[in-house]
Amino acid sequence: MNTIGVIGYGNMGSAISQRLKLKYKVLVFDKDGLKTKNKGIDIAGNCADLARQADLLVLAIKPQDFDSVLAEIKKQAVGKLVISIAAGISTAYIENKLGKVRVVRAMPNLPAKIGQGMICLCKGKFASDSDLDFARNLFGNLGKTMQIEEEMMNAVTAISGSGPGFFYYLIQNQQEDEWQKYAQQVFMPQLSASAEKLGFSHEQALLLAKATTVGSVALLKQAGLSANELCRQVASQGGTTEAGLKKINDIMSLPDATAAALKRAEELSKKE
Ligand SMILES: NC(=O)c1ccc[n+]([C@@H]2O[C@H](COP(=O)([O-])OP(=O)(O)OC[C@H]3O[C@@H](n4cnc5c(N)ncnc54)[C@H](OP(=O)(O)O)[C@@H]3O)[C@@H](O)[C@H]2O)c1
């Protein structure tokens, strides 16, 4: 692997780029040049320029920005592995826009910033098992990985993708000793039960809940940022976490928040 190109340098794109940069050559592009300026990372001139120079593309843009970005990189993406981390965008949707391109879909979470993320992956119809293995190894640099069926991607978005945002929101007024206890005794079991309700097996639910809770706690301890600020970084505008947070605000229920996040992921879904 020579160069990894990351399109979108927001909350997740920057976390992924900064982490992968420790091991790989990473090139990034964000349409807001201020986000990438002086960040110690190589910057491409635009999406097409980045796609031309990179051997593998990571799409870290919001679902609503997909159509324009896919149109911009269509020519250059031919023959390259394309990894999308967006909520709701199916591999078939990307294949329909880009043609016979090898696509892997991944759902990371914010603790990927410190290598303690939970990343679930699946592959599209033109990607091979070795593409998926490669992507799993790559994302192994960002945390724990789990292969899932694509039909469970929206559910995983609601549990491990949005989960850190729910955690940071729920503990924002607590002292450290309180939130440490809350994480283990309340949040993790509730998140695991919510995951089972959304269709995961007991083992999968436990893994997702444990990795999400442990990663969220570790990031809060290490990042030097408030729970409030970390919550803001998870909740991209119009996204699944924002939808779940509205529910938490109304009735303080984690299962209802994850159900609202799942509903939003389904609304955002672009299947074909
Ligand atoms: N945040 C999370 O914890 C999380 C977790 C898992 C998955 N995700 C997924 O990751 C994706 C990104 O989320 P995020 O929270 O990182 O969002 P974000 O902070 O808004 O980052 C997206 C970035 O892409 C930029 N962008 C938009 N159109 C572009 C274009 N044509 N070319 C280059 N850059 C462009 C945006 O610029 P503007 O702001 O100027 O539009 C923004 O800087 C989403 O699809 C989300 O579903 C997020």
PDBQT file of the ligand as one rigid body, heavy atoms in Angstrom, charges set to zero:
ROOT
HETATM    1  N1  LIG A 301     -18.509  11.601  14.052  1.00  0.00    +0.000 N 
HETATM    2  C1  LIG A 301     -18.526  10.306  14.348  1.00  0.00    +0.000 C 
HETATM    3  O1  LIG A 301     -18.321   9.917  15.503  1.00  0.00    +0.000 OA
HETATM    4  C2  LIG A 301     -18.762   9.283  13.266  1.00  0.00    +0.000 A 
HETATM    5  C3  LIG A 301     -18.669   7.916  13.613  1.00  0.00    +0.000 A 
HETATM    6  C4  LIG A 301     -18.824   6.953  12.590  1.00  0.00    +0.000 A 
HETATM    7  C5  LIG A 301     -19.079   7.337  11.290  1.00  0.00    +0.000 A 
HETATM    8  N2  LIG A 301     -19.202   8.674  11.002  1.00  0.00    +0.000 N 
HETATM    9  C6  LIG A 301     -19.474   9.024   9.604  1.00  0.00    +0.000 C 
HETATM   10  O2  LIG A 301     -18.349   9.724   9.163  1.00  0.00    +0.000 OA
HETATM   11  C7  LIG A 301     -18.717  10.699   8.193  1.00  0.00    +0.000 C 
HETATM   12  C8  LIG A 301     -18.130  12.030   8.595  1.00  0.00    +0.000 C 
HETATM   13  O3  LIG A 301     -18.651  12.399   9.879  1.00  0.00    +0.000 OA
HETATM   14  P1  LIG A 301     -17.967  13.570  10.691  1.00  0.00    +0.000 P 
HETATM   15  O4  LIG A 301     -18.600  13.605  12.028  1.00  0.00    +0.000 OA
HETATM   16  O5  LIG A 301     -16.485  13.465  10.581  1.00  0.00    +0.000 OA
HETATM   17  O6  LIG A 301     -18.495  14.819   9.835  1.00  0.00    +0.000 OA
HETATM   18  P2  LIG A 301     -17.798  16.236   9.664  1.00  0.00    +0.000 P 
HETATM   19  O7  LIG A 301     -17.070  16.588  10.914  1.00  0.00    +0.000 OA
HETATM   20  O8  LIG A 301     -18.853  17.149   9.162  1.00  0.00    +0.000 OA
HETATM   21  O9  LIG A 301     -16.695  15.979   8.528  1.00  0.00    +0.000 OA
HETATM   22  C9  LIG A 301     -16.963  15.891   7.160  1.00  0.00    +0.000 C 
HETATM   23  C10 LIG A 301     -16.043  16.844   6.441  1.00  0.00    +0.000 C 
HETATM   24  O10 LIG A 301     -16.164  16.652   5.030  1.00  0.00    +0.000 OA
HETATM   25  C11 LIG A 301     -16.135  17.944   4.427  1.00  0.00    +0.000 C 
HETATM   26  N3  LIG A 301     -16.687  17.882   3.079  1.00  0.00    +0.000 N 
HETATM   27  C12 LIG A 301     -17.968  18.045   2.652  1.00  0.00    +0.000 A 
HETATM   28  N4  LIG A 301     -18.047  17.960   1.306  1.00  0.00    +0.000 NA
HETATM   29  C13 LIG A 301     -16.780  17.738   0.869  1.00  0.00    +0.000 A 
HETATM   30  C14 LIG A 301     -16.206  17.596  -0.415  1.00  0.00    +0.000 A 
HETATM   31  N5  LIG A 301     -16.947  17.658  -1.519  1.00  0.00    +0.000 N 
HETATM   32  N6  LIG A 301     -14.879  17.379  -0.499  1.00  0.00    +0.000 NA
HETATM   33  C15 LIG A 301     -14.106  17.328   0.630  1.00  0.00    +0.000 A 
HETATM   34  N7  LIG A 301     -14.594  17.495   1.867  1.00  0.00    +0.000 NA
HETATM   35  C16 LIG A 301     -15.917  17.691   1.996  1.00  0.00    +0.000 A 
HETATM   36  C17 LIG A 301     -16.965  18.758   5.388  1.00  0.00    +0.000 C 
HETATM   37  O11 LIG A 301     -16.836  20.148   5.144  1.00  0.00    +0.000 OA
HETATM   38  P3  LIG A 301     -18.078  21.097   5.590  1.00  0.00    +0.000 P 
HETATM   39  O12 LIG A 301     -18.227  20.949   7.072  1.00  0.00    +0.000 OA
HETATM   40  O13 LIG A 301     -17.634  22.431   5.147  1.00  0.00    +0.000 OA
HETATM   41  O14 LIG A 301     -19.301  20.579   4.865  1.00  0.00    +0.000 OA
HETATM   42  C18 LIG A 301     -16.372  18.315   6.722  1.00  0.00    +0.000 C 
HETATM   43  O15 LIG A 301     -15.189  19.004   7.041  1.00  0.00    +0.000 OA
HETATM   44  C19 LIG A 301     -20.244  10.734   8.164  1.00  0.00    +0.000 C 
HETATM   45  O16 LIG A 301     -20.700  10.118   6.999  1.00  0.00    +0.000 OA
HETATM   46  C20 LIG A 301     -20.654   9.961   9.404  1.00  0.00    +0.000 C 
HETATM   47  O17 LIG A 301     -21.841   9.237   9.168  1.00  0.00    +0.000 OA
HETATM   48  C21 LIG A 301     -19.022   9.639  11.951  1.00  0.00    +0.000 A 
ENDROOT
TORSDOF 0
